[in-house]
Amino acid sequence: MTIPKSVLAELVLEVPQIKPQIYFKSSLTALSHAMEDQVLASSDQPLVIATFQKERFYRQEAHRYRRIANLTSQVYVLAAPETEFKNSSEYYETVAFNPRDALSVEWNLLVLGQKYSSCLICNECDNSILVDEISQFNGMEQARRFEGIWTFDRKVCLQSAILLLNRILRYRPELKEKVKGATEVYGINLDLRKRKKSAKSKSSYNRTSYQKAPAVVEDNNFNDPFAQRLVTYLQANQYKLTRAYRSIAAQEKKQRLINIISSAMRRSLDSDEIIKVAVQELGKALLASRCLIYQCCPTDTTATITYEYLGPSVKSLLNQALPLKDNSLFQTVVQTQGRVHIEDTSLLPEYLVSQISETATSQGINFLENFISQWEISSWLMIPLLYQGRLLGMVELHNCGSCPHDWSEEQIDLVEAIATQLSMTLIHAETYTHLEELNQQLEALDRTRSNLIAITGHELRTPLSTIQVCLESLSQEPDMPQELRQVMLETALADADRMRNLVQDFLILSHLESGRVQWNIEYLPLLECVDLALSSIRAHNLEKELPNITTLVSAELPLVLADGEWLVEVLSKLLDNACKFTQAEGKVIITATSNNENMLEVTISDTGRGIEPNMLEAVFDRFYQEEGALRRSVGGTGLGLAICRQIISRLGGKIWAESAGKDQGSQFHFTIPIVSNTQK
């Protein structure tokens, strides 16, 4: 048996003039104890009816009702059983009602005596939001809210007695005779609810009895002003406590989110990892439909969404290119470096004109309206990630659906606190990345220093030793045969030339890197530079058999804009490099083509030793040699390609290498600006 309708709802139907108000549990506890104490302090023998939502609440007050039962026989206690509570007449009448009954969410207490009366009829409100916010505090139980009435008006108390006694008889019909005795003693007309009243008589009853009846009616037998002040005091204090709990809960939530992000930062300084954690936690904490956190700068046209939080049944923006340049809201954040909060996006045009930007164009408004429609955004919050006035990224919260959502100031403060923490985190991550790059540069410099020592120690000491031996032999052996003397001289001259080349390469690279080179930029035919480079290579290798060199450079190509001396230097070094690592039976091919970017691409291919794919970038480092600085089968300083990269970069082009791997040959490409028609 269940009764779905509450006593309060039935009472309001019978007496519509009474107006329920909100009470906290702490207030109801104090009022109930005051009503019970009044019974214990009086000589009257009243009717007492109390309902408890659950058996455990009744257990806390059972001792008081046993004391009351010693003073009056008309005591009725109702509760939803959990363990041992049942229908009984041991001390007083106990009534076990169905836990699904409306009484399970009610707080009712009636005291009806010969000389005084009072009743408390309340129904519990929905406290789910309050539970979510401050459930971790012990004061949550006392902050539970109820809606109902508290009055001393005897007629209202009589009506409440009728409703409660009918509930009792529904569950325990065997108490009919005892209840009948109570109705005779206290003047309760139990058939009042069953009587068919005419509309006229009911209207007359309401006018005469309840036309001006307030929720709390003064009774001469009770200190009503004092009680009113007591309740007001309790209510005010409970409101203060609830506000304090909410504030503490908000602070705790903010600190928890900051701690989560800080923990993520301690685990890793990877900005992507930190954003991944923050977007999920922030979206959950604010119950957002969609939460986005992305890195950007003011000049970006789009931002790709890598991480997002999504609520149920919300379309995803993941991997979408979020427009920024055409987004008036984003541009407003950039200009003001402050938040943008739109509670209702249907009012966007008026908001743009009045609040955001006087320069908001109709095109920009149309873009935003289409974007909002596409992604079903009803409320929009944007908060920038700033560090010393520099925009690092953006936090966006979207509410999707038909009902707009107004984020409270506390929630916005929470997002701004997280944004501040994220900004610091991103700066730390960026600094760490720069530090890593600097460390790599320092390591490269250290390797350069080591290679320089090895190169100079080997490339300078070895030819010097050879030259010294040759000169000493010539000096100490005046009768040395002419043929042997000639060999000694040629060996000394070759090693002296080797030393000169090494010193020259050092000086060239130093001048290029320091910017002390004087450039003579002019219009040049590429084929002429190629021919000069080939002549230089053949002149320096008269006694060495070179691989077959083929030139496939058309004389019809556009002129290049370069310094001829330095362009020949690049071609000479690349050709020399190709010939060194290619057998005499191999091939070297020179080609050139014009691309669509006003650049000429030159390629020098060979069928030689080739380069491992993972070393294609390293070959342009200073002192690089595939076999190592001290065990090379061919001569050279390892500075040639580093010099080529510096020259091509200064001329406005790029240089790179390609190779399928060891013994697969290699191709060196570089680009050089060409003369456009407008420059001729």
MARRO-578907 format. One line per 2 residues: number of its first residue (from 1); their letters; for each residue z negated, y negated, x negated of C-alpha. Coordinates in Angstrom, 2 decimals. Layout:
BEGIN
NUM = a = Z,Y,X | ...
***
This chain:
BEGIN
1 = mt = 0.00,0.00,0.00 | 0.99,-3.39,-1.40
3 = ip = 0.86,-6.90,0.00 | 3.50,-9.03,-1.75
5 = ks = 2.44,-12.37,-0.30 | -0.39,-14.23,-2.03
7 = vl = -3.50,-15.53,-0.27 | -2.62,-19.05,-1.45
9 = ae = 0.86,-18.84,0.10 | -0.59,-17.69,3.42
11 = lv = -3.27,-20.40,3.33 | -0.70,-23.15,2.72
13 = le = 1.32,-21.87,5.69 | -1.75,-22.00,7.92
15 = vp = -2.95,-25.36,6.57 | 0.14,-27.18,5.21
17 = qi = -1.80,-30.42,4.60 | -3.61,-29.04,1.55
19 = kp = -1.90,-29.72,-1.77 | -2.38,-27.18,-4.61
21 = qi = -2.98,-28.47,-8.13 | -3.00,-27.01,-11.64
23 = yf = -6.18,-25.53,-13.17 | -6.76,-23.94,-16.55
25 = ks = -8.66,-20.68,-16.84 | -11.57,-22.44,-18.56
27 = sl = -11.89,-24.76,-15.54 | -11.78,-21.88,-13.07
29 = ta = -14.41,-20.00,-15.06 | -16.74,-23.01,-14.93
31 = ls = -16.11,-23.54,-11.19 | -16.67,-19.87,-10.38
33 = ha = -19.94,-19.80,-12.30 | -21.05,-22.99,-10.55
35 = me = -20.33,-21.46,-7.13 | -22.15,-18.24,-8.08
37 = dq = -25.12,-20.18,-9.46 | -25.33,-22.09,-6.19
39 = vl = -25.69,-18.75,-4.36 | -28.36,-17.59,-6.80
41 = as = -30.29,-20.86,-6.46 | -30.26,-21.05,-2.65
43 = sd = -32.32,-19.25,0.00 | -29.30,-18.77,2.23
45 = qp = -27.61,-15.38,2.53 | -23.91,-16.24,2.34
47 = lv = -20.73,-14.23,2.57 | -19.29,-13.82,-0.96
49 = ia = -15.76,-12.53,-1.59 | -14.36,-12.40,-5.14
51 = tf = -11.02,-11.04,-6.37 | -10.40,-10.09,-10.00
53 = qk = -6.92,-9.58,-11.37 | -7.94,-6.53,-13.39
55 = er = -10.93,-4.24,-13.71 | -11.81,-5.48,-17.22
57 = fy = -12.21,-9.04,-15.91 | -14.57,-7.74,-13.24
59 = rq = -16.64,-5.85,-15.86 | -17.46,-9.15,-17.56
61 = ea = -19.00,-10.51,-14.35 | -20.45,-7.33,-12.77
63 = hr = -24.07,-8.20,-13.72 | -23.85,-11.53,-11.87
65 = yr = -22.68,-9.86,-8.66 | -25.47,-7.31,-8.81
67 = ri = -27.92,-10.20,-8.87 | -26.09,-11.83,-5.95
69 = an = -26.17,-8.50,-4.05 | -30.00,-8.63,-4.23
71 = lt = -29.88,-11.85,-2.16 | -27.20,-11.03,0.42
73 = sq = -25.65,-7.90,1.86 | -22.27,-9.51,2.50
75 = vy = -20.72,-9.24,-0.99 | -17.17,-8.00,-1.45
77 = vl = -15.50,-7.55,-4.86 | -11.78,-6.74,-5.19
79 = aa = -10.05,-5.68,-8.43 | -7.04,-3.70,-9.67
81 = pe = -8.41,-0.42,-11.15 | -7.75,0.42,-14.79
83 = te = -10.35,3.14,-15.53 | -13.29,3.81,-13.17
85 = fk = -13.09,1.03,-10.60 | -12.76,2.44,-7.06
87 = ns = -13.73,1.88,-3.43 | -17.51,1.99,-3.30
89 = se = -20.63,0.71,-1.48 | -23.17,1.39,-4.23
91 = yy = -24.40,-2.16,-4.95 | -21.94,-4.10,-2.84
93 = et = -18.57,-3.40,-1.36 | -15.92,-2.84,-4.04
95 = va = -12.27,-2.70,-3.03 | -9.62,-1.24,-5.37
97 = fn = -6.24,-2.74,-4.55 | -2.80,-1.69,-5.74
99 = pr = -1.94,-3.24,-9.19 | 1.42,-4.31,-7.70
101 = da = -0.35,-6.29,-4.99 | -0.07,-10.08,-5.14
103 = ls = -3.85,-10.10,-5.71 | -3.17,-8.92,-9.29
105 = ve = -2.07,-12.45,-10.22 | -4.67,-14.31,-8.14
107 = wn = -8.11,-15.83,-8.75 | -10.03,-16.10,-5.47
109 = ll = -13.70,-16.79,-4.79 | -15.20,-17.59,-1.39
111 = vl = -18.83,-18.57,-0.66 | -19.57,-19.06,3.05
113 = gq = -23.17,-19.72,4.07 | -24.98,-21.17,7.08
115 = ky = -25.52,-24.54,5.40 | -22.73,-24.79,2.81
117 = ss = -19.31,-23.38,1.98 | -16.80,-23.51,-0.86
119 = cl = -13.70,-21.62,-1.84 | -11.41,-21.30,-4.82
121 = ic = -7.95,-19.89,-4.00 | -5.54,-19.79,-6.97
123 = ne = -2.36,-18.07,-8.09 | -1.47,-17.65,-11.80
125 = cd = 1.54,-19.63,-13.04 | 4.24,-18.30,-15.37
127 = ns = 2.59,-18.56,-18.80 | 5.36,-16.85,-20.79
129 = il = 6.43,-20.04,-22.62 | 2.84,-20.83,-23.48
131 = vd = 2.32,-17.28,-24.72 | 5.37,-17.54,-26.99
133 = ei = 4.19,-20.83,-28.45 | 0.47,-20.29,-29.05
135 = sq = -0.19,-16.59,-28.59 | -1.57,-16.28,-32.10
137 = fn = -4.57,-18.48,-31.27 | -7.79,-17.28,-29.64
139 = gm = -7.70,-20.25,-27.28 | -4.57,-18.94,-25.58
141 = eq = -6.61,-17.04,-22.96 | -8.50,-20.18,-21.92
143 = ar = -5.25,-22.15,-21.72 | -3.74,-19.92,-19.03
145 = rf = -2.66,-22.01,-16.04 | -3.25,-21.40,-12.34
147 = eg = -2.05,-23.22,-9.24 | -4.37,-23.48,-6.26
149 = iw = -7.10,-25.31,-4.34 | -10.84,-25.78,-4.68
151 = tf = -12.59,-27.21,-1.63 | -15.86,-27.42,0.31
153 = dr = -14.12,-28.08,3.63 | -15.64,-25.51,5.99
155 = kv = -12.57,-25.10,8.15 | -10.42,-24.36,5.09
157 = cl = -13.12,-21.95,3.88 | -13.14,-20.19,7.28
159 = qs = -9.37,-19.80,7.15 | -9.64,-18.39,3.60
161 = ai = -12.34,-15.96,4.81 | -10.01,-14.69,7.53
163 = ll = -7.21,-14.04,5.03 | -9.48,-12.31,2.50
165 = ln = -11.31,-10.18,5.10 | -7.98,-8.99,6.47
167 = ri = -7.00,-7.92,2.94 | -10.28,-6.01,2.65
169 = lr = -9.73,-4.21,5.96 | -6.17,-3.25,4.91
171 = yr = -7.59,-1.34,1.95 | -10.92,-0.26,3.48
173 = pe = -10.65,0.00,7.27 | -13.98,1.85,7.39
175 = lk = -15.73,-1.51,6.75 | -14.64,-2.81,10.15
177 = ek = -18.17,-2.85,11.62 | -19.70,-4.54,8.58
179 = vk = -16.95,-7.17,8.56 | -17.45,-7.71,12.30
181 = ga = -21.13,-8.46,11.64 | -20.15,-11.04,9.06
183 = te = -17.77,-12.77,11.43 | -20.53,-13.10,14.04
185 = vy = -23.09,-14.45,11.54 | -20.82,-17.01,9.84
187 = gi = -18.67,-17.99,12.82 | -15.42,-16.45,11.62
189 = nl = -12.78,-15.84,14.29 | -11.06,-12.84,12.70
191 = dl = -8.46,-12.77,15.49 | -7.41,-16.33,14.71
193 = rk = -4.30,-15.23,12.79 | -3.19,-12.94,15.64
195 = rk = -3.53,-15.55,18.35 | -0.31,-17.05,19.64
197 = ks = -0.69,-20.78,19.56 | 1.67,-23.15,21.20
199 = ak = 3.44,-25.68,19.03 | 1.55,-28.40,20.85
201 = sk = -1.90,-26.93,20.26 | -1.11,-26.22,16.56
203 = ss = 0.15,-29.77,16.07 | -2.98,-31.11,17.75
205 = yn = -5.15,-28.89,15.55 | -3.45,-30.17,12.42
207 = rt = -3.78,-33.82,13.44 | -7.42,-33.63,14.32
209 = sy = -8.59,-31.37,11.54 | -6.29,-31.76,8.53
211 = qk = -4.19,-34.87,8.82 | -5.85,-36.47,5.80
213 = ap = -7.50,-33.45,4.21 | -7.24,-33.63,0.39
215 = av = -7.21,-30.65,-1.99 | -10.95,-31.28,-2.66
217 = ve = -13.00,-32.39,0.37 | -16.45,-33.93,0.13
219 = dn = -19.34,-31.90,1.56 | -22.77,-33.47,2.11
221 = nf = -24.54,-30.31,1.03 | -22.96,-30.28,-2.44
223 = nd = -22.95,-32.82,-5.27 | -19.21,-33.37,-4.93
225 = pf = -18.82,-36.46,-7.23 | -20.59,-34.64,-10.03
227 = aq = -18.45,-31.54,-9.54 | -15.31,-33.65,-9.51
229 = rl = -16.28,-35.29,-12.78 | -17.09,-31.87,-14.27
231 = vt = -13.68,-30.47,-13.35 | -11.90,-33.59,-14.59
233 = yl = -13.77,-33.31,-17.88 | -12.92,-29.62,-18.24
235 = qa = -9.27,-30.17,-17.36 | -8.91,-33.08,-19.80
237 = nq = -10.47,-31.08,-22.62 | -8.29,-28.09,-21.87
239 = yk = -5.19,-30.29,-21.95 | -6.31,-31.58,-25.36
241 = lt = -6.89,-28.04,-26.59 | -3.51,-26.90,-25.34
243 = ra = -1.78,-29.82,-27.04 | -3.66,-29.04,-30.24
245 = yr = -2.64,-25.39,-30.03 | 0.97,-26.37,-29.46
247 = si = 0.87,-28.74,-32.42 | -0.70,-26.10,-34.66
249 = aa = 1.85,-23.53,-33.44 | 4.71,-25.93,-34.23
251 = qe = 3.29,-26.56,-37.70 | 2.85,-22.84,-38.25
253 = kk = 6.44,-22.18,-37.15 | 7.74,-24.90,-39.46
255 = qr = 5.71,-23.61,-42.40 | 6.78,-20.03,-41.71
257 = li = 10.47,-20.97,-41.79 | 10.00,-23.01,-44.96
259 = ni = 8.16,-20.09,-46.56 | 10.98,-17.72,-45.62
261 = is = 13.56,-20.00,-47.22 | 11.32,-20.53,-50.26
263 = sa = 10.97,-16.76,-50.61 | 14.74,-16.39,-50.43
265 = mr = 15.05,-19.07,-53.11 | 12.55,-17.26,-55.34
267 = rs = 14.45,-14.01,-54.92 | 17.79,-15.61,-55.74
269 = ld = 19.24,-19.01,-56.57 | 22.50,-17.99,-54.92
271 = sd = 23.18,-20.68,-52.31 | 25.09,-18.21,-50.08
273 = ei = 22.10,-15.87,-49.96 | 19.75,-18.73,-49.05
275 = ik = 22.03,-20.05,-46.28 | 22.40,-16.51,-44.89
277 = va = 18.61,-16.23,-44.47 | 18.11,-19.79,-43.19
279 = vq = 20.78,-19.69,-40.49 | 19.35,-16.52,-38.93
281 = el = 15.71,-17.64,-38.99 | 16.46,-21.14,-37.69
283 = gk = 18.64,-19.85,-34.87 | 15.96,-17.38,-33.76
285 = al = 13.15,-19.94,-33.98 | 14.94,-22.50,-31.79
287 = la = 16.53,-19.98,-29.41 | 19.91,-21.59,-30.06
289 = sr = 23.14,-20.18,-28.68 | 24.81,-20.77,-32.02
291 = cl = 23.45,-21.97,-35.37 | 25.75,-22.95,-38.26
293 = iy = 24.85,-23.97,-41.80 | 27.69,-24.75,-44.17
295 = qc = 28.25,-26.65,-47.41 | 30.61,-29.61,-47.40
297 = cp = 31.19,-33.07,-48.84 | 32.33,-36.28,-47.08
299 = td = 35.96,-35.92,-48.20 | 36.44,-32.35,-46.94
301 = tt = 38.97,-31.90,-44.15 | 37.64,-28.49,-43.06
303 = at = 34.70,-26.17,-43.71 | 34.98,-22.40,-43.45
305 = it = 32.08,-20.86,-41.52 | 30.70,-18.02,-43.62
307 = ye = 27.33,-17.51,-41.94 | 26.17,-18.11,-38.37
309 = yl = 23.50,-17.10,-35.88 | 24.72,-16.10,-32.43
311 = gp = 22.85,-15.69,-29.18 | 23.92,-13.14,-26.57
313 = sv = 27.38,-13.53,-25.00 | 28.39,-16.41,-27.31
315 = ks = 31.78,-16.66,-29.04 | 31.67,-16.47,-32.82
317 = ll = 32.94,-19.18,-35.19 | 32.65,-16.84,-38.20
319 = nq = 35.50,-17.27,-40.73 | 36.91,-20.14,-38.65
321 = al = 38.01,-23.35,-40.40 | 35.78,-25.98,-38.79
323 = pl = 37.63,-29.34,-38.65 | 35.72,-32.20,-40.28
325 = kd = 38.20,-35.01,-40.86 | 39.11,-35.28,-37.15
327 = ns = 35.54,-34.70,-35.97 | 34.04,-38.06,-34.96
329 = lf = 30.54,-36.56,-34.86 | 30.81,-35.34,-38.45
331 = qt = 32.19,-38.68,-39.61 | 29.32,-40.45,-37.85
333 = vv = 26.80,-38.29,-39.70 | 28.58,-39.14,-42.97
335 = qt = 28.44,-42.88,-42.21 | 24.86,-43.04,-40.92
337 = qg = 23.41,-40.16,-42.96 | 21.34,-39.38,-39.88
339 = rv = 21.28,-36.83,-37.11 | 23.57,-36.74,-34.08
341 = hi = 22.08,-35.28,-30.91 | 24.11,-34.90,-27.71
343 = ed = 22.08,-33.45,-24.88 | 25.05,-33.18,-22.50
345 = ts = 28.54,-32.93,-24.01 | 30.13,-33.76,-20.65
347 = ll = 29.00,-37.34,-21.34 | 30.66,-37.32,-24.78
349 = pe = 33.22,-40.15,-24.28 | 30.56,-42.60,-23.09
351 = yl = 28.22,-41.45,-25.85 | 30.88,-41.94,-28.52
353 = vs = 31.63,-45.47,-27.39 | 28.02,-46.59,-26.89
355 = qi = 26.03,-44.66,-29.48 | 28.17,-43.16,-32.19
357 = se = 31.14,-45.15,-33.37 | 32.90,-48.25,-32.18
359 = ta = 36.03,-46.98,-33.93 | 36.09,-43.65,-32.08
361 = ts = 39.73,-43.21,-31.04 | 41.07,-41.55,-27.93
363 = qg = 42.67,-38.96,-30.20 | 39.28,-38.17,-31.74
365 = in = 37.66,-37.94,-28.30 | 40.41,-35.60,-27.08
367 = fl = 39.96,-33.42,-30.14 | 36.22,-33.13,-29.55
369 = en = 36.67,-32.40,-25.85 | 39.11,-29.59,-26.66
371 = fi = 36.78,-28.22,-29.32 | 33.79,-28.31,-26.95
373 = sq = 35.81,-26.60,-24.22 | 37.12,-23.91,-26.58
375 = we = 33.66,-23.00,-27.92 | 31.75,-23.69,-24.66
377 = is = 29.30,-26.19,-26.18 | 27.05,-27.90,-23.63
379 = sw = 24.54,-29.45,-26.10 | 25.13,-30.31,-29.75
381 = lm = 22.77,-31.16,-32.62 | 23.98,-32.02,-36.14
383 = ip = 21.59,-32.71,-39.04 | 22.92,-33.39,-42.57
385 = ll = 21.73,-31.75,-45.77 | 21.17,-34.74,-48.05
387 = yq = 19.93,-35.19,-51.59 | 19.51,-38.76,-52.85
389 = gr = 22.16,-40.00,-50.42 | 24.63,-37.26,-51.34
391 = ll = 25.91,-35.01,-48.53 | 25.58,-31.34,-49.49
393 = gm = 26.17,-29.65,-46.14 | 25.39,-29.59,-42.43
395 = ve = 23.14,-27.84,-39.95 | 24.64,-27.49,-36.46
397 = lh = 22.93,-26.14,-33.36 | 24.97,-25.42,-30.24
399 = nc = 23.73,-24.62,-26.76 | 26.45,-22.81,-24.83
401 = gs = 26.55,-22.40,-21.09 | 26.62,-24.48,-17.96
403 = cp = 23.14,-26.03,-18.39 | 22.62,-28.66,-21.14
405 = hd = 19.63,-28.24,-23.42 | 17.46,-31.04,-24.75
407 = ws = 15.88,-30.12,-28.07 | 12.43,-31.68,-28.27
409 = ee = 11.38,-34.07,-31.02 | 9.14,-31.35,-32.45
411 = qi = 12.10,-28.97,-32.66 | 14.33,-31.62,-34.23
413 = dl = 11.57,-32.44,-36.72 | 11.45,-28.74,-37.56
415 = ve = 15.21,-28.63,-38.20 | 14.99,-31.76,-40.38
417 = ai = 12.16,-30.22,-42.39 | 14.24,-27.10,-42.95
419 = at = 17.25,-29.28,-43.83 | 15.19,-31.06,-46.49
421 = ql = 14.08,-27.73,-47.95 | 17.64,-26.43,-47.89
423 = sm = 18.91,-29.55,-49.65 | 16.41,-29.04,-52.46
425 = tl = 17.35,-25.38,-52.62 | 21.08,-26.11,-52.83
427 = ih = 20.48,-28.67,-55.57 | 18.40,-26.12,-57.50
429 = ae = 21.14,-23.53,-57.05 | 23.78,-26.02,-58.18
431 = ty = 21.69,-27.01,-61.19 | 21.19,-23.36,-62.05
433 = th = 24.95,-22.76,-61.86 | 25.61,-25.73,-64.13
435 = le = 22.96,-24.45,-66.51 | 24.64,-21.06,-66.57
437 = el = 27.97,-22.72,-67.35 | 26.33,-24.75,-70.08
439 = nq = 24.76,-21.61,-71.52 | 28.17,-19.95,-71.54
441 = ql = 29.64,-22.96,-73.32 | 26.82,-22.85,-75.86
443 = ea = 27.41,-19.14,-76.38 | 31.10,-19.86,-76.86
445 = ld = 30.26,-22.57,-79.40 | 27.95,-20.17,-81.16
447 = rt = 30.72,-17.58,-81.31 | 33.06,-20.31,-82.55
449 = rs = 30.60,-21.19,-85.29 | 30.27,-17.56,-86.28
451 = nl = 34.03,-17.11,-86.22 | 34.47,-20.30,-88.23
453 = ia = 32.13,-18.99,-90.90 | 33.91,-15.63,-90.90
455 = it = 37.36,-17.22,-90.93 | 36.58,-19.72,-93.65
457 = gh = 34.74,-17.10,-95.65 | 37.67,-14.73,-95.48
459 = el = 40.73,-16.95,-95.16 | 39.61,-19.40,-97.88
461 = rt = 37.78,-17.11,-100.26 | 40.45,-14.39,-100.37
463 = pl = 43.39,-16.65,-101.32 | 41.19,-18.62,-103.71
465 = st = 40.21,-15.38,-105.45 | 43.85,-14.34,-105.67
467 = iq = 44.89,-17.72,-107.03 | 42.04,-17.63,-109.55
469 = vc = 42.99,-14.13,-110.77 | 46.64,-15.11,-111.12
471 = le = 45.88,-18.29,-113.03 | 43.37,-16.54,-115.30
473 = sl = 45.90,-13.83,-116.07 | 48.57,-16.40,-116.89
475 = sq = 46.10,-18.32,-119.07 | 44.75,-15.32,-120.97
477 = ep = 48.00,-13.42,-121.40 | 50.48,-15.79,-123.06
479 = dm = 52.70,-12.84,-123.98 | 52.94,-11.59,-120.38
481 = pq = 56.46,-10.48,-119.47 | 58.54,-13.03,-117.62
483 = el = 58.96,-10.82,-114.56 | 55.19,-10.29,-114.21
485 = rq = 54.56,-13.99,-114.81 | 56.96,-14.80,-111.95
487 = vm = 55.11,-12.40,-109.62 | 51.78,-14.03,-110.48
489 = le = 53.13,-17.50,-109.77 | 54.70,-16.50,-106.45
491 = ta = 51.48,-14.80,-105.34 | 49.40,-17.88,-106.21
493 = la = 51.86,-20.16,-104.40 | 51.87,-17.95,-101.28
495 = da = 48.09,-17.93,-101.08 | 47.96,-21.68,-101.71
497 = dr = 50.39,-22.13,-98.80 | 48.21,-19.86,-96.67
499 = mr = 45.19,-22.05,-97.44 | 47.17,-25.18,-96.69
501 = nl = 48.18,-23.80,-93.26 | 44.59,-22.95,-92.45
503 = vq = 43.35,-26.43,-93.35 | 46.27,-28.01,-91.51
505 = df = 45.50,-26.02,-88.33 | 41.86,-27.06,-88.53
507 = li = 42.85,-30.71,-88.81 | 45.44,-30.49,-86.02
509 = ls = 43.01,-28.89,-83.57 | 40.29,-31.36,-84.52
511 = hl = 42.61,-34.33,-83.92 | 43.83,-32.94,-80.61
513 = es = 40.33,-32.25,-79.29 | 39.01,-35.64,-80.39
515 = gr = 41.95,-37.51,-78.82 | 43.00,-39.15,-82.09
517 = vq = 46.66,-38.10,-81.85 | 49.29,-40.78,-81.31
519 = wn = 51.78,-39.52,-78.72 | 55.44,-40.54,-78.70
521 = ie = 56.63,-39.54,-75.23 | 60.39,-39.62,-74.73
523 = yl = 63.28,-37.93,-72.87 | 64.38,-34.80,-74.73
525 = pl = 66.79,-31.90,-74.20 | 64.75,-28.68,-74.32
527 = le = 67.53,-26.71,-76.05 | 67.41,-29.08,-79.03
529 = cv = 63.65,-28.49,-79.44 | 64.18,-24.71,-79.20
531 = dl = 66.84,-24.81,-81.94 | 64.54,-26.81,-84.25
533 = al = 61.71,-24.32,-83.68 | 64.04,-21.36,-84.44
535 = ss = 65.22,-23.04,-87.65 | 61.60,-23.50,-88.75
537 = ir = 60.75,-19.85,-88.03 | 63.75,-18.52,-89.93
539 = ah = 63.08,-20.86,-92.88 | 59.51,-19.60,-93.21
541 = nl = 60.53,-15.94,-92.98 | 63.54,-15.72,-95.33
543 = ek = 62.32,-12.55,-96.95 | 61.01,-10.93,-93.78
545 = el = 63.17,-9.13,-91.26 | 62.62,-10.75,-87.88
547 = pn = 63.14,-9.11,-84.47 | 66.25,-10.01,-82.49
549 = it = 65.66,-13.49,-80.97 | 67.77,-14.39,-77.91
551 = tl = 67.93,-17.90,-76.47 | 68.72,-18.16,-72.75
553 = vs = 68.19,-21.88,-72.33 | 70.93,-23.77,-70.52
555 = ae = 72.14,-27.07,-71.87 | 72.44,-28.22,-68.22
557 = lp = 68.68,-28.24,-67.67 | 67.05,-31.60,-66.92
559 = lv = 65.59,-33.58,-69.78 | 61.90,-33.04,-70.44
561 = la = 59.36,-35.83,-70.81 | 57.41,-34.96,-73.96
563 = dg = 56.62,-35.72,-77.58 | 59.38,-33.90,-79.47
565 = ew = 57.35,-33.21,-82.63 | 54.49,-31.62,-80.70
567 = lv = 56.81,-29.68,-78.36 | 58.56,-28.16,-81.38
569 = ev = 55.09,-27.32,-82.78 | 54.26,-25.36,-79.57
571 = ls = 57.60,-23.51,-79.58 | 57.23,-22.71,-83.30
573 = kl = 53.74,-21.28,-82.93 | 54.65,-19.19,-79.86
575 = ld = 57.79,-17.85,-81.57 | 55.85,-17.17,-84.78
577 = na = 53.22,-15.33,-82.75 | 55.89,-13.24,-80.97
579 = ck = 57.58,-12.33,-84.26 | 54.29,-11.36,-85.94
581 = ft = 53.40,-8.78,-83.30 | 56.91,-7.41,-82.68
583 = qa = 58.62,-4.84,-84.88 | 61.96,-5.70,-86.50
585 = eg = 63.78,-3.48,-84.02 | 62.14,-5.31,-81.09
587 = kv = 63.32,-8.30,-79.10 | 62.14,-11.87,-78.45
589 = ii = 63.72,-13.79,-75.57 | 63.42,-17.50,-74.79
591 = ta = 64.15,-18.61,-71.20 | 63.63,-21.80,-69.20
593 = ts = 63.89,-22.55,-65.48 | 63.21,-25.57,-63.29
595 = nn = 60.68,-25.16,-60.48 | 60.19,-27.26,-57.36
597 = en = 57.30,-29.28,-58.79 | 59.25,-31.51,-61.21
599 = ml = 58.30,-29.16,-64.03 | 60.29,-27.00,-66.43
601 = ev = 58.85,-23.54,-67.08 | 59.51,-22.08,-70.53
603 = ti = 58.92,-18.36,-71.21 | 58.83,-16.57,-74.57
605 = sd = 58.88,-12.81,-74.05 | 58.55,-10.07,-76.63
607 = tg = 58.53,-6.28,-76.74 | 55.66,-6.12,-79.17
609 = rg = 52.05,-5.02,-79.24 | 51.08,-6.54,-75.88
611 = ie = 47.68,-7.78,-74.68 | 44.97,-6.06,-72.65
613 = pn = 44.82,-7.64,-69.15 | 41.15,-8.62,-69.51
615 = ml = 41.98,-10.62,-72.66 | 44.83,-12.73,-71.29
617 = ea = 42.63,-15.83,-71.05 | 40.64,-15.18,-74.22
619 = vf = 43.76,-15.30,-76.45 | 43.71,-19.10,-76.09
621 = dr = 40.19,-19.37,-77.54 | 39.67,-20.65,-81.06
623 = fy = 39.83,-18.02,-83.80 | 40.80,-15.25,-81.37
625 = qe = 42.44,-12.25,-82.99 | 42.90,-9.00,-81.12
627 = eg = 41.93,-6.90,-84.15 | 39.01,-9.10,-85.15
629 = al = 38.73,-11.96,-87.59 | 38.12,-9.83,-90.70
631 = rr = 40.39,-6.83,-90.15 | 43.78,-8.18,-89.21
633 = sv = 47.04,-6.50,-90.16 | 48.93,-9.80,-89.84
635 = gg = 48.14,-13.22,-91.18 | 47.01,-16.26,-89.25
637 = tg = 43.93,-18.28,-88.45 | 43.55,-17.50,-84.74
639 = lg = 43.96,-21.22,-83.98 | 47.64,-21.27,-83.01
641 = la = 47.30,-20.59,-79.29 | 44.27,-22.90,-79.01
643 = ic = 46.45,-25.66,-80.51 | 49.28,-24.83,-78.05
645 = rq = 46.91,-25.12,-75.09 | 45.65,-28.52,-76.26
647 = ii = 49.19,-29.86,-76.75 | 50.57,-28.61,-73.42
649 = sr = 47.49,-29.91,-71.57 | 47.93,-33.36,-73.15
651 = lg = 51.61,-33.36,-72.13 | 50.66,-32.69,-68.50
653 = gk = 51.58,-29.01,-68.26 | 49.89,-25.60,-68.16
655 = iw = 50.10,-22.55,-70.43 | 49.26,-18.93,-69.68
657 = ae = 49.98,-15.38,-70.82 | 51.07,-12.20,-69.04
659 = sa = 51.14,-8.60,-70.25 | 51.17,-5.13,-68.73
661 = gk = 48.85,-3.91,-71.48 | 48.87,-2.45,-74.96
663 = dq = 52.34,-1.76,-76.41 | 53.92,-3.19,-73.23
665 = gs = 55.01,-6.50,-74.70 | 53.84,-9.94,-73.60
667 = qf = 55.14,-13.15,-72.04 | 53.84,-16.64,-72.81
669 = hf = 54.65,-19.31,-70.23 | 54.18,-23.05,-70.33
671 = ti = 55.30,-25.90,-68.10 | 56.44,-29.33,-69.17
673 = pi = 57.31,-32.38,-66.98 | 60.98,-33.12,-66.43
675 = vs = 62.72,-36.44,-65.89 | 63.23,-37.15,-62.18
677 = nt = 66.23,-39.02,-60.81 | 64.13,-42.13,-60.24
679 = qk = 63.05,-42.16,-63.89 | 66.54,-42.02,-65.31
***
